[in-house]
Amino acid sequence: GRAPCGGGEPTVRDDLEDIVRLAKEAGFGFVQLNTNGLRLADDPGLAGKLTKAGLSSVFLQFDGVRDEAFRAMRGRDLFEVKKKAIEHASEAGLGIVLVPTVARGVNVDQLWDIVRFGLERQPHVRGVHFQPMSYFGRYPEDFIPDHVTLPELMTGLEAQSGGVVKASDFLPPGCEHALCSFSGKFLTRE
C-alpha cells in the first residue's frame, strides 16, 4: 500500500475523546493525533471536543499543495478537505504538523511549496515531517522500488527554497540512527 507507517485512522472511533482524556489522566503531557484529517474537516466541532479532552497536536497526512499529489497517493482530490481540517484544528487551538508521504514523480517537486504552505498558517502549523514512501510487503518480482532518499529531500529543499534553507542546516536527531532521519529547527521573522 501507499500509507505511511502507523496504519489505522483513530478518528473513526466514537470514543476518541475518552481515549484522549484517559491518556491525559494517565499523565501523558503531550497527546498527538495521527490522522488523515477527513473527519476533522467534516465535523467542525470535533477538534474542539478533542482539545477539551486534552489533545495537544495533530500529525496531519498532507501530501502536497496540488490535488494531483492527493489523487496519486490517496485516489481523490483532497487539498480543500485538508485545508478545512487545518482550519478546524487551528480554530480549536491545536498545534499541527503537516506529514507528506514523499514519492518520486508525485510530489518531490512540492517540498518547499509544502513548507511555505505551513509557514503561511503559523502559529498553528508548527512543522513539516516528510516521510519518504517505503516499500513493504509483497510486490511483483520485476518491481524495483525507487525510494526518495533523505539526502534528496535535503538537497531538494535547498534547491526549491533558493537557498533559504540549506542541506547543511539539517542534522540527524539524537535518538535515531543518523541515516534514518534528519531534522532542522528554524525561526521565521517578518
C-alpha positions as CSV (number, residue, x, y, z in Angstrom):
1,G,0.0,0.0,0.0
2,R,0.9,3.7,-0.1
3,A,0.1,4.5,3.5
4,P,2.8,5.8,5.8
5,C,3.9,3.7,8.8
6,G,1.4,3.6,11.6
7,G,-1.8,2.5,10.0
8,G,-5.3,2.9,11.1
9,E,-7.4,6.0,11.4
10,P,-8.2,6.9,15.0
11,T,-11.0,9.4,14.2
12,V,-13.3,6.5,13.1
13,R,-13.6,5.7,16.8
14,D,-16.6,7.2,18.5
15,D,-14.7,7.0,21.9
16,L,-11.7,9.0,20.7
17,E,-12.4,11.8,23.2
18,D,-12.5,9.3,26.0
19,I,-9.1,7.8,24.9
20,V,-7.5,11.3,24.8
21,R,-8.9,12.1,28.2
22,L,-7.7,8.8,29.6
23,A,-4.2,9.5,28.2
24,K,-4.1,12.9,29.9
25,E,-5.4,11.4,33.2
26,A,-2.7,8.7,32.9
27,G,-0.1,11.5,33.0
28,F,0.8,11.9,29.3
29,G,1.7,15.6,28.9
30,F,1.6,15.6,25.2
31,V,-1.1,13.7,23.2
32,Q,-0.9,13.8,19.4
33,L,-3.5,12.6,16.9
34,N,-2.1,10.9,13.8
35,T,-4.8,11.4,11.2
36,N,-5.8,11.7,7.6
37,G,-7.9,14.7,8.7
38,L,-11.1,13.7,6.9
39,R,-13.3,13.7,10.0
40,L,-11.7,16.8,11.3
41,A,-12.7,18.5,8.1
42,D,-16.2,17.1,8.0
43,D,-17.1,17.7,11.7
44,P,-16.4,21.3,12.7
45,G,-16.8,20.6,16.4
46,L,-14.6,17.5,16.7
47,A,-11.3,19.4,17.0
48,G,-12.7,21.5,19.9
49,K,-14.0,18.4,21.7
50,L,-10.6,16.7,21.4
51,T,-8.9,19.9,22.6
52,K,-11.1,19.9,25.7
53,A,-10.3,16.3,26.3
54,G,-6.6,17.1,26.3
55,L,-5.3,16.7,22.7
56,S,-2.2,18.8,22.1
57,S,-1.4,18.4,18.4
58,V,-2.5,16.9,15.1
59,F,0.0,15.0,12.9
60,L,-1.9,15.5,9.6
61,Q,-1.4,13.5,6.5
62,F,-0.7,16.1,3.9
63,D,0.8,15.1,0.5
64,G,1.1,18.3,-1.3
65,V,-0.4,21.7,-2.3
66,R,-2.0,20.4,-5.5
67,D,-4.7,17.8,-5.9
68,E,-2.6,15.8,-8.4
69,A,-0.5,14.6,-5.4
70,F,-3.6,13.5,-3.5
71,R,-5.1,11.7,-6.5
72,A,-1.8,9.8,-7.0
73,M,-1.4,9.0,-3.3
74,R,-5.0,8.8,-1.9
75,G,-7.1,8.2,-5.0
76,R,-9.1,11.5,-4.9
77,D,-8.8,15.3,-4.7
78,L,-8.3,16.2,-1.0
79,F,-6.5,19.6,-1.0
80,E,-9.6,21.6,0.0
81,V,-10.5,18.9,2.6
82,K,-7.0,19.1,4.2
83,K,-7.3,22.9,4.3
84,K,-10.7,22.6,6.1
85,A,-9.1,20.1,8.6
86,I,-6.3,22.6,9.3
87,E,-8.9,25.4,9.7
88,H,-10.9,23.5,12.3
89,A,-7.8,22.3,14.2
90,S,-6.5,25.9,14.2
91,E,-9.8,27.3,15.5
92,A,-9.6,24.7,18.3
93,G,-6.1,25.9,19.3
94,L,-4.3,22.7,18.3
95,G,-0.8,22.5,17.0
96,I,-0.4,20.9,13.6
97,V,2.4,19.1,11.9
98,L,2.0,18.5,8.1
99,V,3.0,15.0,7.2
100,P,3.7,14.4,3.4
101,T,4.4,11.0,2.2
102,V,7.0,11.7,-0.5
103,A,7.1,9.7,-3.7
104,R,9.1,10.1,-6.8
105,G,7.1,11.5,-9.7
106,V,4.3,12.6,-7.3
107,N,5.3,15.4,-5.0
108,V,9.1,15.7,-4.8
109,D,8.7,19.0,-6.7
110,Q,6.5,20.4,-4.0
111,L,8.8,20.1,-1.0
112,W,9.3,23.8,-0.5
113,D,5.7,24.6,-1.5
114,I,4.5,22.4,1.3
115,V,6.8,24.2,3.8
116,R,5.6,27.6,2.5
117,F,2.0,26.5,2.9
118,G,2.8,25.6,6.5
119,L,4.6,28.9,7.1
120,E,1.6,30.8,5.9
121,R,-0.5,29.1,8.5
122,Q,1.6,29.8,11.6
123,P,1.4,29.7,14.6
124,H,-0.9,26.7,14.4
125,V,1.1,24.8,11.8
126,R,4.3,24.2,13.6
127,G,6.3,21.9,11.4
128,V,6.5,19.6,8.4
129,H,7.5,15.9,8.8
130,F,8.5,14.5,5.4
131,Q,8.1,10.7,5.1
132,P,9.6,9.2,2.0
133,M,7.5,6.3,0.8
134,S,8.7,2.9,1.9
135,Y,8.0,-0.3,0.1
136,F,7.0,-3.2,2.4
137,G,5.2,-6.4,1.8
138,R,4.7,-8.3,-1.4
139,Y,5.2,-6.9,-4.9
140,P,6.0,-8.4,-8.3
141,E,9.4,-9.9,-8.7
142,D,10.3,-7.5,-11.5
143,F,9.3,-4.4,-9.5
144,I,12.3,-2.2,-8.4
145,P,11.4,0.3,-5.6
146,D,12.6,3.8,-6.3
147,H,12.9,5.4,-2.9
148,V,13.3,9.1,-2.4
149,T,16.4,9.3,-0.1
150,L,16.9,11.7,2.8
151,P,19.8,13.4,1.0
152,E,17.4,14.0,-1.9
153,L,14.9,15.6,0.4
154,M,17.5,17.9,2.0
155,T,19.0,19.0,-1.3
156,G,15.6,19.3,-2.8
157,L,14.5,21.7,0.0
158,E,17.7,23.7,-0.6
159,A,17.2,23.9,-4.3
160,Q,13.5,24.6,-4.2
161,S,13.8,27.3,-1.5
162,G,16.5,29.1,-3.5
163,G,18.9,28.5,-0.6
164,V,16.7,29.9,2.2
165,V,17.3,26.5,3.9
166,K,20.5,24.6,3.1
167,A,21.1,20.8,3.3
168,S,23.8,21.6,5.9
169,D,21.1,23.1,8.2
170,F,19.7,19.6,8.8
171,L,21.1,17.2,11.4
172,P,20.4,13.7,12.5
173,P,18.3,13.6,15.7
174,G,19.9,12.3,18.8
175,C,17.6,9.4,19.4
176,E,17.7,7.7,16.0
177,H,20.3,6.3,13.6
178,A,21.9,9.1,11.6
179,L,20.9,7.6,8.3
180,C,17.2,7.1,9.3
181,S,16.1,10.6,10.0
182,F,17.1,14.3,9.9
183,S,15.7,17.4,11.4
184,G,16.1,21.2,11.4
185,K,14.7,23.8,13.7
186,F,14.1,27.2,12.2
187,L,12.8,30.6,13.3
188,T,10.8,32.9,11.0
189,R,10.8,36.6,11.0
190,E,8.6,39.1,9.5
